[in-house]
Amino acid sequence: MIMETKMNPLIQSNIPVLNLSFRGKVRDIYEVCPETLLIVTTDRMSAFDVVLPDPIPYKGVVLNQITLFWMTKMQSIVANHLLATDVSDFPRILQPFKDQLDGRSVLVKKARPLPVECIVRGYITGSGWSDYQRTGQVCGHRLPNDLLESQQLPKPLFTPSTKADVGHHDENIVVDLAKKMVGPELLAKMQDISLAIYSHARAYAWDLEIIIADTKFEFGLVNGDLLLIDEVLTPDSSRFWPRQGYTPGSPQPSFDKQYLRNWLITTGWNRQTPGPKLPQEVISQTRDRYLDAYARLTGQKITFS
């Protein structure tokens, strides 16, 4: 199946008929009514919690479509906040903005976001690898003392973090602190759901020659019901590695924004605003990795008009 979308990148949406509720690192959120939000996934790129000056064309479409794919696939595990995913089903006042919205927007139930991000790690990499080298632990989980970088963990770990505002950094926290933030019963439910989604997704992706090394989920409450919100198993929220050639002991090639992070590290950037300008080659390489991840996971391709 082929999905067609407009070619122009969207750095910032402009929907003047609605009130802008929040402009995040990547997403613009508008209030449609007290119970409903419009979420527009732009092509803005963030790294190390800083929004970079250059967009990655089509990234927002990829993130939105991959999220829709996974939310549909995981409905038997957890309900989500989706109300409408096709612009033709949106309210009439939004139809004039189809060029901005098509492929990259959804109508959702207005949930109360919970202040804990649910990170699941199946392999030791990134900040987890750094913590392990320093302490032998990851977010309070004691691990065997002979693990290699990128090695599969004995079992997936639930390692929550705080949810930072734009311009600030998320912080890894131990499970006991997360319990204090949302309550032990609710956190236990979030943990069980997160581990279940990851396990199902990892098995699915493995058959497609993709390793999902780690990922993060967000949840919200609507009338006391726990819903999966925001993005799900995207190249922004996950590490995707090619299964072919996987060898523990070093960093792995990826289908996510790790390529961009690695380039940023070589620049000597201090990880503070403003971020460095991106060369065209880095923009193109990052875009192609996102498109490749989408095609591999969904079996679909995106073409541009």
N, C-alpha and C positions, 0 to 999 in steps of 0.2 A: 504494500500500500504506500502511496506517495502523498505527502501533505504539502500543499503549496502555500507560501506566505510571502509577504511583501519584503523587498530587498533592503529598504532603508533601516538602519539601526535606530532604536529608540533609547535615548539617553534619559529622558524624563517625560512622563506623560502629562497631558494637559486636558483635563475633563472638567471644564468650568461649570457645568450644570450640576455637579456634585461637590460636596464639601470634602476637601482633602483631610483625611483623619491622621495620616502618618506617612512620612517618606523615609523608608529605611535604606539600608545599604544597596539593595537591589529592587525592592518592591515598593510601589506606590499604592496606598490603601485609601479608598474613598468610602464614605457612608452613603448608602443608597436609601436606607431607612433605619430606624433604631435597631432592627433585628438582622439587617443584611449589609454586607460589605462587598465592594468591588476591589479585587486585588489585581494589579497590573504588574507583571514581571518584566522589568526593563532589561536593557543590555548593559547596565552599569556593572562594572567588575570590582569586587572588593577582595583584598588579600591582607592577611594579618590585621583584620578588622578596620582597614582603611579603604575608602572608596577611591579607586585610581582615576586619573584624569581621562583615560581613553576607554570607550566601551568595547565590548567584544560582540560584533554583529551576530544576530540571531540567537545569542545565548539565552535571552529571556524566553523565546519560543521553545527552545530545547528544555530549559528547566521546567517550564509549565507543562509541557507535553509528557515529560518523563514522570513528573509528579502525578498527573492524571492517570497514567498507565499503572503506576504502583498503587495508588489509592483504590483504583478499581479492583486490582488483583488482590488487595489485602482486606477487602470489605468483610470477609468471613472472620477476620481476626479483630478488627476494630472499625467502628463507624467513623466517618470523616465529616468535614464541615461543608462539602460541596453542595451547591444548589443548582447551578447552571454552568456549563462549560463552553457553549456555543454562543457566539455573539447574537445570532438570530433569535435566541431565546431570552436575551436580555431585555430590560424595559425599553420602550420606544425612544425615550430621551437619549439613550446611549447609541442608537443606530448611526447617527452622524459621525461617530468616533470609531467606526469599524476599523479604519486603517491603523489606528493606535492599538486597538484591542484584539484584533483577530489573531488567534493562536496563542496569545500570551496573557489572557485574562480569565478570571472566573468570578462568579457570584458565590458567596459563602455565607453561612450562618455566622453571626457576630458572636464569637466565643470570648471568654475571659482567659487570655493566655496564662499559662502557669510559668512561674519564674525559673524553672529548672529545665535545661536542655538534656535530653536523654541520649547519651553517646554509648554506642555499642562497638567494642573493639574485638575483632576476630583474629587480628594479626598485630604484632607489635611494631609500630612505626610512628613517625611523627613525634608529637610531644610525649606520647606514651613511651617510646623508645628512649627519649632523653631522660624522662623520670626514672625509668628502669636502670639506665646506666648509672644514675646518681644514687639511687636508693634501693634498687632491687624490687621496687614496687611500682604499681600504676594506680594512682588515686586510692591508696590504702589497700590494694590487693597485692599480697605477697606472691611473687612468681618464682619459678625455678631459677637457679643461678647460672644456667648455661644457655640461655636463649640467644639466638642470633637476630640481628636486625631483619625485619620483615617476616620472621618466622610465625607460623600459625600458633596461636595460643592453645593450651590444653582444652579450654572451653571459652566461649565468648564472654567478655567482661562488660558489665554495666557500669559506666563511669560518668556520672552526671557532671554538669557544669552550670555555672550561672549564665543568665541571658543578659548580655551587656547592651547598653544603648549605643547608637551610632557614634563612632569615634573612640569607643572604649573597648577593652579586650575581655572576651569571655574568660572565665577562670574555672579550672577543674576543681571539683570539690569532692569530699568523701560522702558516701551514702548517708551516714548519720546526719550530716549537716543538711543534705537534701530532704531528709525526713522531717527535720525541724521547719523547713521552708514550706512544704506542702502537706505535711502530715504523713505518718507511716503507712496507713492503709492505701492512700492515694498513690504514694510513691511505689508501693509494692505492685499496684496494678499497672502503673506506667512502666515499671521494670519488666514485668512479665510480658506485656504487649510488645515492648521494644525488642526484647530477646526473640519473641516469636516471629515478628516481622523480619528481623535480620536473618534468622535461621531459614525462613521460607525464601527470602530473596537471595541469600547466598547460594542455596541449592539450585534455584532457578538460573542464576547467572553462571554458576559453575558449568552447567550443561551448555552454555553459550560461550565457553572459553574465557569467562571473565571472573576474576576474583574480587569480591567486595571485601576490602580489608577492614574498613570501619565506616561508620555512618552516624548521623545524629537525627533525632526526631523531636518534634515539638507537639505538645498537647494543650488543649483548652477545655473549658467547661461551658456547657450550655444547659441551663436548668438542672445543674447537678450531674449531667451526663458527660463522660470523658470522650473527647473527640480528637482524632488526629488532624493537625492543622499544618499550615505553612508548606514547606517543600518536603519531598520524600525521596530518598535514595537518588539524588541528583549528583552531577559532577561537582556542584558547589558544596554539598553536604556530606559527601562520601569520597572514599578513595577506591577507584576502580583500577585494577591491574590486569594485564593480559595473562591468562593462565599458561599459555605457551611460553616457555622460557623462564618461568618463575623459579628462582633459586634464592633461598634465604641467605643472608650474610651481607646484604647491601640494599640500598634503595632500589625500588622497582620502577620500570617505565609505567606510565599511567594514561588513563583516558579522562582525567579530571584536571583541576587547576593546579595540581602539584608542579606541572611543567612551568607554569607561570611563577609560582612561589620560588622554585629553584632559580629561575632567571633573576627574580628580584633580589634574592640573597647575594648573587654575584655582583650586584651593583653597589653594594655597601650601604644601601638605603637603611635609615635608622628606624623604619617602620612607624614613622609619625607622618601626619598630614603636612604637606601634600605628598602624594606618591609620585614616583618618577613617570615620565612619559614612556609609553610603550612603543618599541619599534614595530613597523608593519609586519615583519617576520614573526615576532612574538604574538601579535594579535592574530595573524592567520593561523599559526600553529595551535594556539589555544582554541580558536573557533573550530578548527578541524577535529580536535580531540573531543569537543562537546558533540559535534555532529556524529562522529564515529560512535561515541557511547550511546547516543539516541538510536542509531541504526542497529547496533548490535543487540541492545536490550529489547527494543520493541519490534524489530523486523520491518520497520518503516523507514522511509527516507523523506527528508525535507527538501523541496525545490523552491526556488526564489523567482518571483515575477517582478 
